[in-house]
Amino acid sequence: MIIWIIGMSAAGKTVIGQELYKHIKQKHINTVFIDGDVFRDLHANDVKYTIENRKKNSDRICRMCEFLDQQDINVVCSVLSIFHDAQQWNREHYKEYFEIFLDVSFDTLLNRDKKNLYNRAIKGEIPNVVGVDIEFKPPKNPDMIIKNEGNETPETIAQRIFQRLESPLELVQ
């Protein structure tokens, strides 16, 4: 199964994804975690942040998940995922796909912005920031929407996702 966690920068994708990965890994050893930023690092940051380069990186992540899925490896993937066509491709190519959208207000994102991306983009210091000069369109048909305004801990959110995954769906044994 591919579990695709979508959200803007500072939405909590990585920390929630890591917590979810820990829960799943305890029961299903054949599980890996992919983080969008780390994935870029693994490719020596050879693509920039333009729409075209973001698309190239998105395609790489989708194909890597397909490769792992074909080997019966579960993936928790925490990515920005701004392309609806990539999300649709995932639904059509993975054995099982579960999409989670972390819905967070822009004010909360600004307050959490440890990388200072949003403020720098608003000031015009850096280009190509999703949510500022690149539009973020929420996914069309997520399997689960989580409002992550700080009312729950990442651990609680991960546990809630894990419970949802374990009941109606089967992770690869």
C-alpha positions in Angstrom: 0.0 0.0 0.0 1.1 3.5 -0.7 0.0 6.1 1.9 0.4 9.6 0.4 0.3 12.5 2.9 -0.3 15.8 1.2 0.0 19.3 2.6 1.8 22.6 2.2 5.2 23.3 3.8 4.7 23.4 7.6 1.5 21.4 7.5 3.0 18.6 9.6 3.6 16.1 6.8 7.0 14.9 7.9 6.4 14.6 11.6 3.0 12.9 11.1 4.4 10.7 8.4 7.3 9.6 10.6 4.9 8.8 13.5 2.6 6.8 11.1 5.6 5.0 9.7 6.6 3.9 13.2 3.1 2.5 13.9 2.9 0.6 10.6 6.5 -0.7 10.7 5.8 -2.4 14.1 3.2 -4.6 12.4 4.5 -4.6 8.8 8.3 -4.8 8.6 8.1 -4.3 4.8 7.5 -0.5 5.1 9.6 2.5 4.2 9.2 6.2 4.7 9.8 8.8 1.9 9.9 12.5 2.7 9.9 15.0 -0.2 12.8 17.0 1.1 15.0 14.0 1.8 14.1 12.6 -1.6 15.4 15.8 -3.2 18.6 15.4 -1.2 19.0 11.8 -2.4 19.0 13.2 -6.0 21.6 15.8 -5.1 19.0 18.6 -5.3 19.4 18.4 -9.1 16.0 20.0 -9.7 14.9 23.5 -8.7 11.5 24.7 -7.5 10.0 25.8 -10.7 6.7 24.2 -11.8 8.6 22.2 -14.5 11.2 20.9 -12.0 8.6 20.2 -9.3 6.8 18.1 -11.9 10.0 16.2 -12.7 10.5 15.5 -9.0 6.9 14.5 -8.5 7.2 12.0 -11.3 10.3 10.6 -9.7 8.6 10.1 -6.4 5.5 8.5 -8.0 7.7 6.1 -10.0 9.8 5.2 -7.0 6.7 4.4 -5.0 5.4 2.2 -7.9 8.8 0.4 -7.9 8.4 -0.3 -4.2 4.8 -1.2 -4.5 5.6 -3.8 -7.2 7.9 -5.5 -4.6 5.1 -5.5 -1.9 6.7 -2.8 0.1 4.4 -0.4 1.9 5.3 3.3 1.6 4.4 6.2 3.8 5.2 9.2 1.5 5.0 12.8 2.9 5.0 15.2 0.0 3.7 18.6 -1.1 2.0 16.9 -4.1 0.6 19.9 -6.1 -0.3 18.0 -9.3 -3.7 16.5 -9.5 -2.6 14.4 -12.5 0.1 12.8 -10.3 -2.4 11.9 -7.7 -4.7 10.4 -10.3 -1.7 8.5 -11.7 -1.1 7.1 -8.3 -4.6 5.8 -8.0 -4.3 4.1 -11.4 -0.9 2.5 -10.8 -0.6 1.4 -7.2 -2.1 -1.8 -5.9 -3.6 0.1 -3.0 -3.4 3.9 -2.5 -4.6 5.9 0.5 -4.4 9.7 0.2 -4.4 12.0 3.2 -4.7 15.7 3.0 -3.4 17.8 5.9 -5.6 20.9 5.7 -4.0 23.8 7.6 -4.8 27.5 7.5 -2.3 29.9 6.0 -2.0 31.8 9.3 -1.0 28.5 11.0 1.5 27.7 8.3 3.1 31.1 8.7 3.4 30.6 12.5 5.0 27.1 12.0 7.3 28.1 9.1 10.6 27.0 10.6 12.3 27.3 7.1 11.0 30.9 6.8 9.9 30.2 3.3 6.6 32.0 3.4 7.8 35.3 4.8 10.8 35.3 2.5 8.5 34.6 -0.5 6.0 37.3 0.6 8.9 39.8 0.8 10.0 38.8 -2.7 13.3 37.4 -1.5 12.7 33.9 -3.0 10.5 32.7 -5.9 8.5 29.5 -6.5 7.0 29.0 -3.1 3.8 27.0 -3.1 1.1 29.0 -1.4 2.6 32.3 -2.3 3.5 32.5 -6.0 2.6 28.9 -6.9 -1.0 28.0 -6.3 -1.7 25.1 -4.0 -4.8 23.2 -5.1 -6.0 20.8 -2.4 -6.4 17.2 -3.7 -9.6 16.5 -5.4 -10.6 13.2 -3.7 -8.5 12.5 -0.6 -9.4 9.4 1.3 -9.0 11.3 4.6 -8.8 15.0 5.4 -7.2 16.1 8.6 -7.5 19.7 9.9 -4.1 20.2 11.5 -4.4 23.5 13.4 -2.5 22.2 16.4 -5.5 20.8 18.3 -4.0 17.3 18.2 -0.4 16.0 18.6 1.2 14.4 15.6 1.2 11.1 17.5 -2.6 11.3 18.0 -3.1 12.1 14.3 -0.8 9.3 13.3 -2.7 6.9 15.5 -6.0 8.0 14.1 -4.7 7.4 10.5 -3.3 4.0 11.5 -6.6 2.9 13.0 -8.4 4.0 9.8 -5.9 2.0 7.7 -6.1 -1.1 9.8 -9.8 -1.4 9.7 -11.1 -1.1 6.1 -7.8 -1.7 4.3 -5.2 -4.4 4.2 -1.5 -3.4 4.3 0.8 -5.8 2.5 1.9 -8.5 5.0 
